[in-house]
Amino acid sequence: MSATNATTETAAERKIEYLSRPAEVSMGDRWFKIASIDHFWVRRRFAVLQRLAGGELRGAQHMAEIGCGHGLLQRQIEDTYGHEVTGFDLNEYALKQNLSQRSRVCCYDIFQMDAQLKEQFDVIFLFDVLEHITEEDRFLRALAFYLAPGGKLVINVPAGQWAYSSYDVAVGHVRRYSIQMLRESAGRSQFKVEGWTYWGLPLLPTLMLRKLWLLGTHDQGKIITPGLDTRTPGMNKALGLLAKCEAIPQKLLGTSLMAVLQIAKS
């Protein structure tokens, strides 16, 4: 059996716990068909996480991911650290493809505030979710309900509003972030930024090329596929090597921004 078939079989056997009814989310489903565990961007994002917050990952007892989608981060943490990461999402399409092997996979609305989940998690991941949320302050304040005392919220978002393009519209992005924007949003929601880094600096030229290439294109499929698909294993490997050509943390520029937040003490 090939590795691809084994992954598909594992995903098909995943049990979804329905704590809430499924709902539509601001996220193009086509993204889930292209983003894979071997995609250079997914691998680089995880490497940045290890550099920025590896200590939190190793020491946490209970972790969760809000907006887990098809489970790429859950699977990476399972394979690397042997920890389970409870995944929450409302997108049933994505949850049915979840690649995690041991972690809980839950259809759940975080505004439901289930008492059994209150202060249950040492670390919560919010990876490439906040940029899809219109009411970002309300969303962040809701997350505080689930954090254990002293717990950490690790966020990844796309960086640079100047780079906002038809690709962002197609995948459901409301905005892109600077560190100042993220600090202000965190502060309004009683969080503080403890550590942060831009990443993807070597990929900035490709981001600009994508923006120019997609000008005038309105079909979602024709935007997301060329905007994310690396097309060949060779190109995927080359972009992966290019993405590594930066020190982490770095405070200059990047295609993405990752930060560790904690509830501010009153």
C-alpha positions in Angstrom: 0.0 0.0 0.0 1.3 3.4 -0.9 1.9 6.2 1.6 -0.8 8.2 -0.1 -3.4 5.4 0.1 -2.5 4.8 3.8 -3.1 8.4 4.6 -6.4 8.4 2.8 -7.5 5.3 4.6 -6.5 6.7 8.0 -8.4 10.0 7.3 -11.5 8.0 6.2 -11.5 6.2 9.6 -11.3 9.4 11.7 -14.3 9.8 14.0 -15.8 13.3 14.2 -17.4 14.3 17.6 -20.3 16.5 16.8 -20.5 19.0 19.8 -22.1 21.6 17.5 -23.8 21.5 14.1 -21.6 22.0 11.1 -21.6 25.5 9.5 -20.2 27.3 6.6 -16.9 29.1 7.2 -15.0 31.7 5.2 -12.5 29.3 3.7 -12.3 28.0 0.2 -12.6 24.2 0.2 -10.2 23.9 -2.7 -7.4 24.9 -0.4 -7.8 21.6 1.5 -7.4 19.7 -1.8 -4.0 21.2 -2.5 -2.4 21.9 0.9 -0.7 18.6 2.0 1.6 17.4 4.7 4.5 17.6 2.3 3.8 21.0 0.8 6.8 23.2 1.3 4.8 26.0 3.0 3.2 23.6 5.5 6.6 22.2 6.4 8.2 25.6 6.7 5.4 26.9 8.9 6.0 23.9 11.3 9.7 24.6 11.3 9.1 28.2 12.3 6.7 27.0 15.1 9.4 24.8 16.5 11.9 27.6 16.5 9.5 30.1 18.1 7.6 27.9 20.5 9.2 24.5 20.7 9.4 24.7 24.5 5.7 25.2 24.8 5.1 22.2 22.5 7.3 19.9 24.5 6.0 20.9 27.9 2.3 21.1 27.2 -0.1 18.5 28.7 -3.2 19.5 26.8 -3.2 21.2 23.4 -6.0 22.2 21.0 -6.2 23.7 17.5 -9.0 26.0 16.6 -9.8 25.8 12.9 -7.9 22.5 12.6 -9.3 21.8 9.1 -7.9 18.6 7.6 -5.4 18.2 10.5 -2.0 19.0 9.0 -0.7 20.7 12.2 -2.2 18.0 14.4 -0.5 15.3 12.4 2.9 17.1 12.5 2.8 17.5 16.3 1.7 13.9 16.7 4.6 12.6 14.5 7.2 14.9 16.0 6.3 15.2 19.7 4.0 12.3 20.3 1.4 14.6 21.7 -2.3 14.7 20.9 -3.9 18.0 19.8 -7.7 18.2 20.1 -9.0 19.7 16.8 -12.0 22.0 16.6 -13.7 23.2 13.4 -17.1 23.8 11.9 -16.1 22.8 8.3 -17.4 19.3 8.0 -15.8 18.9 4.6 -12.4 19.5 6.0 -13.0 17.5 9.2 -13.9 14.4 7.2 -10.4 14.5 5.6 -8.6 15.0 8.9 -5.1 13.4 8.8 -4.5 13.2 12.5 -4.2 9.6 13.9 -4.8 9.9 17.6 -6.1 13.3 18.4 -9.8 14.2 18.9 -11.5 15.8 16.0 -14.5 17.9 17.0 -17.2 19.8 15.1 -17.6 22.7 17.5 -18.5 26.4 17.7 -16.2 28.1 20.1 -18.9 30.6 21.1 -20.9 27.7 22.5 -18.6 27.8 25.6 -19.0 24.2 26.7 -18.3 24.1 30.5 -16.4 20.8 30.1 -13.8 22.6 28.0 -13.3 25.6 30.2 -9.6 26.3 30.9 -8.7 22.9 29.6 -5.7 23.7 27.3 -2.1 24.7 28.0 -1.6 25.7 24.4 -4.1 26.7 21.7 -3.1 27.0 18.1 -4.8 29.4 15.8 -3.1 28.8 12.5 -4.3 30.8 9.5 -7.7 31.4 10.9 -7.9 34.9 12.4 -7.6 36.5 9.0 -10.9 34.9 8.1 -12.8 36.3 11.1 -14.7 39.6 10.7 -15.2 40.0 14.5 -11.6 39.2 15.5 -11.9 40.8 19.0 -14.9 38.8 19.9 -13.2 35.6 18.6 -10.0 36.2 20.5 -11.9 36.9 23.7 -13.8 33.6 23.3 -10.5 31.7 23.1 -9.5 32.9 26.6 -12.4 30.7 28.0 -10.5 27.6 26.9 -7.0 28.5 28.0 -5.7 27.1 31.3 -4.1 29.7 33.7 -0.8 30.7 32.2 -1.7 29.1 28.9 -0.3 30.2 25.6 -2.1 31.1 22.3 0.1 30.6 19.2 -1.2 32.4 16.2 -0.1 32.4 12.5 -1.5 34.9 10.1 -0.6 36.2 6.6 1.5 39.3 6.7 1.5 42.6 4.8 -1.8 44.3 3.9 0.1 45.7 0.9 0.2 42.1 -0.5 -3.6 41.6 -0.3 -4.8 40.2 -3.6 -7.5 38.2 -5.4 -6.0 35.1 -3.9 -6.8 36.5 -0.4 -10.3 37.1 -1.5 -10.7 33.6 -3.0 -9.5 31.9 0.2 -11.7 34.1 2.4 -9.1 36.4 4.0 -10.6 39.6 5.5 -7.1 41.1 6.1 -3.4 40.6 6.3 -1.4 41.6 9.4 1.6 43.6 10.6 2.9 43.0 14.1 1.4 46.4 15.1 -2.0 45.3 13.9 -1.7 42.0 15.8 -0.5 43.7 19.0 -3.5 46.1 18.9 -6.0 43.3 18.3 -4.4 41.2 21.1 -4.5 44.2 23.5 -8.2 44.9 22.8 -8.9 41.3 23.7 -6.8 41.3 27.0 -3.9 39.4 25.4 -0.3 40.4 25.2 2.3 39.3 22.6 5.2 37.5 24.3 7.2 36.5 21.2 6.9 36.9 17.5 8.5 36.6 14.1 7.8 37.3 10.5 8.7 34.5 8.2 8.7 33.8 4.5 11.0 36.7 3.6 12.7 34.8 0.8 9.2 34.1 -0.7 8.2 37.8 -1.0 9.1 37.9 -4.8 6.8 34.9 -5.4 4.0 36.6 -3.4 4.3 39.7 -5.6 4.4 37.6 -8.8 1.3 35.8 -7.6 -0.5 39.1 -7.1 0.3 40.3 -10.6 -0.4 37.0 -12.2 -3.9 36.8 -10.8 -4.9 40.4 -11.7 -8.3 40.3 -13.4 -9.0 36.6 -12.5 -12.3 36.0 -10.6 -12.8 32.3 -10.8 -12.0 30.8 -7.4 -10.6 27.6 -8.7 -8.4 29.4 -11.2 -7.1 31.6 -8.4 -6.5 29.1 -5.5 -4.9 26.4 -7.6 -2.1 28.5 -9.2 -1.8 30.5 -6.0 -0.9 27.5 -3.9 -0.1 24.5 -6.1 3.6 23.9 -6.6 2.8 21.7 -9.6 5.9 19.4 -9.4 7.9 17.7 -6.6 11.0 19.5 -8.0 9.4 22.9 -7.6 8.1 22.0 -4.2 11.6 21.0 -3.1 13.2 24.1 -4.6 10.7 26.4 -2.9 11.3 24.6 0.4 15.0 25.2 0.1 14.4 28.9 -0.7 12.0 29.3 2.3 14.8 28.2 4.7 17.0 31.1 3.7 16.2 33.2 6.7 17.0 33.3 10.4 14.1 32.8 12.8 13.0 34.9 14.6 13.3 37.9 12.3 11.5 41.2 12.6 11.9 42.7 9.1 9.3 41.4 6.6 7.7 38.2 5.6 4.7 36.5 3.9 3.5 35.4 7.3 3.6 36.4 10.9 3.7 34.0 13.9 3.3 35.0 17.5 2.9 33.6 21.0 0.2 35.3 23.1 -0.7 35.1 26.8 -3.6 36.6 28.7 -2.4 39.9 30.2 -2.4 40.1 34.0 -4.8 42.6 35.4 
